[in-house]
Amino acid sequence: MDLIRHSAREQLDALNRGEVSSRELTTAHLDRITSHPEYNAVVTLGAEAALAAAAAADEQRARGRTTALLGLPITLKDALETEGLRTTCGSAELSEHVPGRDADAVARMRAAGAVILGKTNTPPLCQGIQTSNELFGTTPNPHDPHRTTGGSSGGSAAAVAAGLSPLDIGSDLAGSLRLPGHYCGVYSLRPTFGIVPNRGHIPRPPGWLTTSDMLCIGPLGRSAADLALALGVLAGPAPHDSTAWRLELPPPRHERLADYRIGFWADDSFCPVDAATRALLEELERTLRNTGVRISDSAPPVDMASSDRLFRSLMLAGSAASAPPQAYAAEVEASRKLSPGDESPGAQYLRDRTMSHRDWLQANEERRRLQDRWAAYFGDVDVLITPAAPTAAVPDQTDVPVSERYITVDGRRRGYWEQTTWLNLAGLVHLPAATVPLGRTREGLPLGVQLIGPHLGDRTVVKVAGLLGELRDTQTVVPA
């Protein structure tokens, strides 16, 4: 069925018009997944349960009852606990883990009528920016099998890009939605931190009620309308807050692209981008100016180097929460033995992992001050456009030790983890951010941008993502 290559919004509209049944649509997706094992994106399939849910959705629609996503097939990142369906988070230790309860976000998708096809691949415990593990192997980039999908929601992005699923729910701490979205050429949204409950996400270990203070659960889709569709279901107070709290996200700041004031942060000496990415940002800015968009000349709200250092410090401190006691004790002991002048990466890692609560409070205060600076910036600017990464999808390095991996930017060797530096800007300060595919490189790889919006400005970010998509479809944004 050609319909399975359409957006989630279009597939849902076809269901609502009665042009296709959920069972037909679900069967078509299951057939595509099983007939294309080369994508290795959906690693646990729940075919029987999916078909039963699809049949139930058809019966409900026949009785004149409907819900927001009734009968729409979707996939879920294998980090989200899913009742009755194996959830491993790419870890051999969890190879037989079958949760007895849905993650809160999964429960919301089910309640809205979504049909869960299966689980998508992720690096072990989401700890990687390319997607491979010993349980399921590597998920290659659908546009070039020698390139990475990114991570950790790499299976999610690949499934959407390859036509295996119209919509996937993944997660993002250090760009884990946005890097795969960029590399695979699909839309992604990291919501404002806290508006989507994250209980039931691994890591932390199964059964934990808390997770990282920078982790967000969000969607990947084939259009901005897909992001809006999922956001409308996912966003809301956690169950234990819903007695008294309500969430009413403000509408987009404007409806027309010409009414927006848009900032550009096209490059930075701390994390320079390649020629193709620079050309994309420059051409996009010219195109927007020519369509009447007001381009802000305000300077970037923060210094990238110091922002990134703070992000990594807080990320590592948070990652220590569920470390095995013996391993963490060894890190504490090693940290105590560091000389005061040792500023090596290894020493910084140990200090961050074992920082005192007082040091964390001071770091968090610094983060709060940066949030105020971002808020002031968005007083005059509606959305900031930045690169999503220094380059398009980089070669897969599964067989290379992590310590020896690197990327190449315009022929120059650069640090492997610099792939997420631009994405870390929003994650640190809890802002909504999206990736938007706008074109391709000369090698045929997807190339896009990141949009960062004001706190709780998720609908503004999604609106601009959609308007940029429309602009892409009507004008040449990327030079030939």
Salt bridges, closest charged atoms under 4 A:
GLU10 OE1 - HIS6 ND1 3.63
ASP13 OD1 - ARG9 NH2 2.94
GLU19 OE2 - ARG17 NE 2.69
GLU38 OE2 - HIS36 ND1 2.80
ASP78 OD1 - LYS119 NZ 3.57
GLU81 OE2 - HIS97 NE2 2.52
ASP102 OD2 - ARG110 NE 2.59
ASP104 OD1 - ARG199 NH2 2.98
ASP144 OD2 - ARG147 NE 3.59
ASP172 OD2 - ARG178 NE 2.90
ASP172 OD1 - ARG190 NH1 3.00
ASP213 OD2 - ARG367 NH2 2.67
ASP241 OD2 - HIS240 NE2 3.58
GLU255 OE1 - LYS463 NZ 3.04
ASP259 OD1 - ARG256 NH2 2.86
ASP267 OD2 - ARG278 NH1 3.97
GLU283 OE1 - ARG286 NH2 2.68
GLU285 OE2 - ARG289 NH2 3.00
ASP308 OD2 - ARG312 NE 2.78
GLU331 OE1 - ARG353 NH2 3.10
GLU333 OE1 - ARG336 NH1 3.73
GLU333 OE2 - LYS337 NZ 3.98
ASP352 OD2 - ARG309 NH1 3.07
GLU365 OE2 - ARG369 NH2 3.16
ASP372 OD1 - ARG368 NH1 2.49
ASP382 OD1 - ARG253 NH1 3.05
ASP382 OD2 - HIS254 NE2 3.37
ASP410 OD2 - ARG278 NH2 3.12
GLU418 OE1 - ARG414 NE 2.58
ASP473 OD1 - ARG472 NE 3.02
